[in-house]
């Protein structure tokens, strides 16, 4: 998902409320790189993921806990 797609997805999810997207790249100097996609909407905390999809999904589940799939009994 590209930034503009994430922006539209967050706009839809936030239902017009205040919102923020951030993309950060950190190079640690030893050849490693860390990417953080952060999304926020009014009434919820910041949610971070390695991809926009991951961050948006965390936000969606925080806003609408009933949408989060329940874990399989085998996973417990």
Secondary structure as GFF3:
##gff-version 3
##sequence-region A 1 76
A	DSSP	alpha_helix	3	14	.	.	.	ID=ss1
A	DSSP	beta_strand	19	27	.	.	.	ID=ss2
A	DSSP	beta_strand	33	41	.	.	.	ID=ss3
A	DSSP	beta_strand	47	49	.	.	.	ID=ss4
A	DSSP	alpha_helix	52	63	.	.	.	ID=ss5
A	DSSP	three_ten_helix	65	67	.	.	.	ID=ss6
A	DSSP	three_ten_helix	73	75	.	.	.	ID=ss7
###
